Amino acid sequence: MPKYSTGLLNEFAPHIAELTKCNLPPMEEQKNISRSLINSFILNSAFFAKYPEPMHQYGISFLRKTEAAFQEYYYALELLSNYVNTHILYNDKPNEKLSQYFEILHRFEVLISQIYQAYMVFEKFLNLEKHGRFWKKGDGSSLEKISVLYNFSKHAEDKIKETPSLPGYHIWLTNSGVSCEQEAISFFEISELLQELAENASYYSNVKKVIDDVQSGAYDERINER
C-alpha cells in the first residue's frame, strides 16, 4: 500500500501534522459523579419526590445527555492520548494515522453535540424563556463556540456546498482544542462546560433537595446567581 505524504494528509485532515499533544484536562474528580446522575434521579423520583411534567422528562433528557457527554469526553481523552503518544510510530504507517485521527475527530463531534444538546434541554428544564438564555449570538461565550461547531458538524453538507474549495474536512483538532473556519474552542473551555453540567446535573438529580430549596427560598437565590 502506498504511503501518504504530509501534504496529502493535510488535504484530507487539515493541520493533522501539527497535532502532537493531548492537552485535555483529565477531569478525574467528575468520573464518579457523571456515572451516577440518572440513578440518583430515578431513586429520588421513585421514592422521595418527582418533578411535574414536562420538567420530569426534560430532567431525564438533561441527565442522560450530560452522562453521554462525559462518556464521550473520557473516550476522546483516551484515544487522543494514545494517538499523540504513538504518533512517531506512524511515520512508517501514515495510512493508519489518518484512520485513527478521524476516529478521534468523530468522538469530539459526538462530544460537542451532547454538550450542546444538554444545555438546550437544560434551558427548557429551567424555563429560561422567562429568565434569560445561557448565551446570545455574538457574545463570544464558550456555549456560542460549541453552537457554531455543532452546526458545522450537523450541517456539513451545507458547509461543503458554501465553500467547496476549502481543503478536506471542515472541523479539525489542534493541540489546544477543536476548530472550524469560523470558530475555535479550547479543551479547557470544553472541560469548564462539562464541569458546569456536572454541578447542575448533580444538584437537579436530587429532586427532594431542589423541592426543599424551592419551599425555603434558597432556590430563588440559586437562579438569581446564575
C-alpha positions in Angstrom: 0.0 0.0 0.0 1.4 3.4 -0.9 2.3 5.9 1.9 0.5 9.2 2.3 2.7 12.3 2.3 2.2 15.0 4.9 0.7 17.3 2.2 -1.8 14.7 1.2 -2.7 14.0 4.8 -3.3 17.7 5.4 -5.6 17.8 2.3 -8.0 15.4 3.9 -7.3 16.3 7.6 -6.2 20.0 8.0 -3.4 20.5 10.4 -3.0 16.8 11.2 0.8 17.1 11.2 0.6 19.7 13.9 -1.4 17.5 16.3 1.3 16.3 18.7 0.0 16.8 22.2 -3.0 15.9 24.3 -4.0 18.9 26.4 -7.4 17.7 27.6 -7.8 18.1 31.3 -8.2 14.6 33.0 -11.3 15.6 35.0 -10.7 12.7 37.4 -13.0 14.1 40.1 -16.0 14.1 37.8 -15.8 10.4 36.8 -17.8 9.0 39.7 -20.4 11.8 39.7 -21.1 11.6 36.0 -21.8 7.9 36.2 -24.5 8.2 39.0 -26.7 11.0 37.8 -29.5 9.1 36.2 -29.6 6.5 39.0 -29.8 9.3 41.6 -32.7 10.9 39.7 -34.6 7.7 39.3 -34.2 6.9 43.0 -35.4 10.4 44.1 -38.3 10.3 41.6 -39.5 6.9 42.7 -39.2 7.2 46.5 -39.0 10.9 47.6 -40.2 13.5 45.1 -40.9 13.9 41.4 -40.8 17.0 39.2 -44.1 17.9 37.5 -44.3 17.3 33.7 -42.7 18.3 31.5 -39.9 19.1 33.9 -39.5 15.4 34.7 -39.0 14.4 31.0 -36.6 17.4 30.4 -34.7 16.3 33.5 -34.2 12.7 32.3 -33.0 14.0 28.9 -30.7 16.6 30.5 -29.1 14.0 32.8 -28.8 11.4 30.0 -27.1 13.8 27.7 -24.8 15.0 30.4 -23.7 11.5 31.2 -23.2 10.8 27.5 -21.1 13.9 27.2 -18.8 12.7 29.9 -18.6 9.2 28.4 -17.5 10.8 25.1 -15.0 13.1 26.8 -13.2 10.2 28.5 -13.3 8.1 25.4 -11.8 11.0 23.4 -9.2 11.6 26.1 -8.1 8.0 25.9 -7.9 7.9 22.1 -6.1 11.3 21.7 -3.6 10.3 24.4 -2.8 7.1 22.7 -2.6 8.9 19.3 -0.1 11.5 20.4 2.0 9.1 22.5 2.5 6.8 19.5 2.5 9.4 16.6 6.2 8.7 16.0 5.4 5.1 15.2 3.1 6.4 12.4 6.0 7.8 10.4 6.1 4.4 8.8 2.3 3.9 8.8 0.7 7.3 7.8 -2.4 5.5 6.5 -3.2 4.2 10.0 -2.6 7.6 11.4 -5.3 9.1 9.2 -7.8 6.4 10.1 -7.2 6.9 13.9 -7.3 10.6 13.6 -10.8 10.5 12.1 -12.0 8.2 14.8 -10.8 10.7 17.4 -12.4 13.6 15.5 -15.7 11.7 15.4 -15.6 11.3 19.2 -15.2 15.0 19.6 -18.1 15.7 17.2 -20.3 13.5 19.3 -19.0 15.1 22.5 -19.8 18.6 21.1 -23.3 17.5 20.1 -24.0 16.1 23.6 -22.8 19.2 25.3 -24.8 21.5 23.1 -28.0 19.3 23.4 -27.6 19.0 27.2 -27.6 22.8 27.5 -30.5 23.2 25.2 -32.6 20.7 27.2 -31.4 22.3 30.4 -32.8 25.6 29.2 -36.2 24.0 28.7 -35.9 22.4 32.1 -35.3 25.7 33.8 -37.9 27.5 31.5 -35.2 30.1 30.6 -37.6 31.8 28.2 -38.5 33.7 31.4 -35.1 34.0 33.0 -32.8 34.6 30.0 -30.9 32.0 27.9 -27.4 30.7 28.7 -25.9 32.5 25.7 -26.7 35.0 22.9 -25.4 35.2 19.4 -22.2 37.3 19.3 -21.4 37.1 23.0 -18.2 35.1 22.4 -19.0 32.6 25.1 -17.9 29.0 25.2 -21.5 27.9 24.5 -21.7 30.1 21.4 -18.5 28.4 20.2 -20.0 25.0 20.9 -23.1 26.0 19.0 -21.1 27.1 15.9 -19.0 23.9 15.9 -22.2 21.8 16.5 -23.9 23.3 13.4 -20.7 22.9 11.3 -20.8 19.2 12.1 -24.6 18.8 11.8 -24.9 20.7 8.5 -21.7 19.5 6.9 -23.4 19.2 3.5 -24.3 22.9 3.5 -20.8 24.0 4.6 -19.2 21.9 1.8 -21.6 23.5 -0.7 -20.8 27.0 0.6 -17.0 26.6 0.5 -16.2 23.6 -1.9 -12.7 24.9 -2.5 -11.6 24.5 1.1 -9.3 21.5 1.7 -10.6 18.4 3.3 -12.8 18.3 6.3 -14.3 21.5 7.9 -13.6 20.6 11.5 -10.2 19.7 12.9 -8.2 19.2 16.1 -5.3 21.2 17.3 -3.0 20.9 20.4 -5.3 23.3 22.2 -8.8 22.4 21.1 -11.3 22.0 18.2 -11.5 24.4 15.3 -13.5 25.2 12.2 -13.3 28.0 9.7 -15.4 30.4 11.8 -14.7 29.3 15.4 -12.4 27.5 17.8 -12.9 26.3 21.3 -10.1 25.2 23.7 -10.0 21.9 25.6 -10.0 23.9 28.8 -13.3 25.7 27.8 -14.8 22.3 27.0 -13.8 21.0 30.4 -15.3 24.1 32.0 -18.7 23.5 30.3 -18.6 19.9 31.4 -17.8 20.9 35.0 -20.8 23.3 34.9 -23.0 20.5 33.5 -21.8 18.1 36.3 -22.5 20.6 39.0 -26.0 21.4 37.8 -26.8 17.8 37.0 -25.7 16.7 40.4 -27.9 19.3 42.1 -31.0 18.7 40.0 -30.8 15.0 40.1 -31.6 15.3 43.8 -35.2 16.1 43.3 -36.1 16.2 47.0 -33.4 18.8 47.8 -34.5 21.0 44.9 -38.1 21.0 46.1 -37.0 21.7 49.7 -34.9 24.6 48.4 -37.9 25.9 46.5 -40.0 25.9 49.6 -37.3 27.5 51.7 -36.5 30.2 49.2 -32.9 29.0 48.6 -33.7 28.0 45.0 -34.6 31.6 44.0 -31.1 32.7 45.2 -29.5 30.0 43.1 -31.4 31.1 40.0 -30.6 34.7 40.5 -26.9 33.9 40.9 -26.9 32.2 37.5 
